[in-house]
């Protein structure tokens, strides 16, 4: 039986938890994922998929766990391989992420702080890639790099502020 542990950091308003790293009991978990079944990786050659597996790590999060804090430097790219997460802006839910969805592309590419918080809604399994490894993708996987740049235009971290502003505007008006 695998026991999950989390690191906690005290803040004035709540406890923040970060996704856990897999233990030796999880060895091979990433290798068993079928990356080619995810839209982002569809059609990539097996050797490229194997190389991505080697570059990524797996992390998990439990329901209610903060996976990405808002307004902090972004150092990791995340892709959900199982489960669901809520995207929040200033604690207001603005979106839902599921299998195959990712975030941080826009923030990493533009060297921005995270404009969103991401909270696990169900048990999550995530592929994570460090900032350095993320920026090495064009050298090793040009097709994937193009897909990530395109995805950054609709990434949750890019769209959160306009969606949040629209929600704030809507709450100030009456529907007739």
Helices and strands as residue ranges (DSSP letters): E 7-10, E 15-18, E 20-21, G 24-26, H 29-32, G 35-37, G 39-41, H 46-55, E 57-61, E 66-68, E 76-82, E 85-89, E 92-97, E 102-103, H 105-110, E 117-120, E 124-130, H 131-140, H 142-152, H 156-171
